[in-house]
């Protein structure tokens, strides 16, 4: 897998939401579900102990840029704000 880089926004949002980098990396490497989004963004989702976690990222040539991560119950009301 390509190196994973967390944007400043992703780090801030993940801290605010109680999501650890290890959890986001696990979802990226072992998704239950993946789909494309707008502006070349991709979403991967996995059901983990704390809930259904979604990671939003852009795959670059040499790395993966994580934009944000959220639990599904939050994301449904915030996904358009990404």
C-alpha positions in Angstrom: 0.0 0.0 0.0 1.1 3.6 -0.7 2.2 5.8 2.2 -0.8 7.4 4.0 -0.7 11.2 4.7 -3.3 12.8 6.9 -4.2 16.4 6.0 -4.4 19.1 8.7 -8.2 19.0 8.4 -8.2 15.2 8.8 -6.1 15.4 11.9 -8.2 18.1 13.5 -11.5 16.3 12.6 -10.3 12.9 13.8 -9.2 14.3 17.2 -12.5 16.1 17.6 -14.4 12.8 16.7 -12.2 10.5 18.8 -10.8 8.6 15.8 -7.2 7.3 16.0 -4.9 7.2 13.0 -4.5 3.4 13.5 -8.3 3.0 13.1 -8.3 5.1 9.9 -5.3 3.1 8.5 -7.1 -0.2 9.3 -10.2 1.0 7.4 -8.1 2.0 4.4 -6.4 -1.4 4.3 -9.4 -3.5 5.1 -12.6 -1.8 3.9 -16.0 -3.5 4.0 -17.2 -1.1 1.3 -15.6 1.4 -1.1 -17.1 4.0 -3.4 -16.2 7.0 -5.5 -17.2 10.5 -4.5 -16.8 14.0 -6.0 -13.5 15.6 -7.0 -11.7 12.3 -7.3 -12.4 11.5 -3.7 -12.9 8.0 -2.5 -14.7 6.7 0.5 -14.0 3.4 2.3 -16.2 2.2 5.2 -15.7 -0.5 7.8 -17.7 -1.6 10.8 -15.3 -1.5 13.7 -15.9 -1.8 17.5 -16.9 1.9 17.9 -19.2 2.0 14.9 -19.2 2.2 11.1 -16.1 4.3 10.3 -15.8 6.1 6.9 -12.5 7.5 5.6 -12.4 10.0 2.8 -9.3 10.2 0.7 -7.7 11.1 -2.6 -5.3 8.6 -4.1 -2.3 10.4 -5.5 0.4 8.7 -7.6 2.8 8.2 -4.7 0.6 8.4 -1.6 -2.9 8.4 -0.2 -4.1 11.8 1.2 -6.7 11.4 3.9 -9.1 14.3 3.9 -11.4 13.3 6.8 -12.9 10.4 8.7 -16.2 10.1 10.5 -18.6 7.6 11.9 -21.6 7.0 9.7 -24.2 8.6 11.9 -22.2 11.9 11.8 -21.3 11.7 8.1 -24.8 11.5 6.8 -25.4 15.1 7.9 -21.8 16.3 7.1 -20.7 14.5 4.0 -21.6 17.5 1.8 -19.4 19.7 3.9 -16.2 17.8 3.0 
